[in-house]
Amino acid sequence: MARQFFVGGNFKLNPASLQASTSLIETLNKADLDPATEVVIAPPALYVIPVQQIVRKDVKVAAQNCYFKESGAFTGEISPKQLVDAGIPYVILGHSERRTLFHETSELVATKTRAAIDAGLKVIFCIGETLEQRESGQTAAVCEEQLKAFVDVAKEVDWSKIVIAYEPVWAIGTGKVATSAQAQETHKDIRAYLSTAVSPAVANSVQILYGGSVTAGNCKELAQQPDVDGFLVGGASLKPEFADIINARK
Ligand SMILES: O=C(CO)COP(=O)(O)O
């Protein structure tokens, strides 16, 4: 079965006001989007609910993070259950900015992913290597290690609730996009790992997105790669060109 093309917009800590978020959504609401693409946008936590209320119905909303506990004394956190209660279907977990700036380990990301899925969320699970790791030939090993932490706690998990985003750290926000050959090679390696560690059926059906300096200019070639099932877009998701990226296969 063909995997559905999927484009996520990770707004990160942008824009800096609710009004600016609203005008971004108004632009997206007017755009001509390929109905064959699943589109998910992840505004900052404070704007998740207002954005959900105004965005077109064919675009889903994600949180950029959540904790693994349902409730309790965890100042500053959001729980998977609260997201489900608010009608938010997706959460991004394991983004490299969370791993690096907020010291999230692969084990924590795995625990959060398990909790999010158990609560009824779908997860965009991010992995990827640094430049140093790529240059020393560790790309596949790093991606495997990040995935394995989750595979170890994924017993009887429904893998249709997971979308993997391969985001090489050196390509995020740098303007240095991976070549389509680099993206294809790593996506293929990720599938090969999942085929052995989970099952060939899961490896074949899981959507693997590429993220890192995706633009309207480079998305079409990347989207032609057989193992690239879409994108997780940062900077360009804040611009009108996001619609062109959503339409990359059109
Ligand atoms: O981190 C990203 C998406 O999660 C990618 O960011 P950029 O598209 O800005 O490089």
The ligand as an SDF file (V2000), in Angstrom:
LIG
                    3D

 10  9  0  0  0  0  0  0  0  0999 V2000
   13.6420   21.6370   12.6390 O   0  0  0  0  0  0  0  0  0  0  0  0
   13.0010   21.6270   11.5960 C   0  0  0  0  0  0  0  0  0  0  0  0
   11.6150   21.1550   11.5730 C   0  0  0  0  0  0  0  0  0  0  0  0
   11.2910   20.4680   12.7350 O   0  0  0  0  0  0  0  0  0  0  0  0
   13.5890   22.1350   10.3420 C   0  0  0  0  0  0  0  0  0  0  0  0
   13.8110   23.4950   10.4750 O   0  0  0  0  0  0  0  0  0  0  0  0
   14.1950   24.3560    9.1610 P   0  0  0  0  0  0  0  0  0  0  0  0
   13.2220   23.9630    8.0840 O   0  0  0  0  0  0  0  0  0  0  0  0
   14.0410   25.7820    9.6080 O   0  0  0  0  0  0  0  0  0  0  0  0
   15.5980   23.9810    8.8080 O   0  0  0  0  0  0  0  0  0  0  0  0
  1  2  2  0
  2  3  1  0
  2  5  1  0
  3  4  1  0
  5  6  1  0
  6  7  1  0
  7  8  2  0
  7  9  1  0
  7 10  1  0
M  END
$$$$
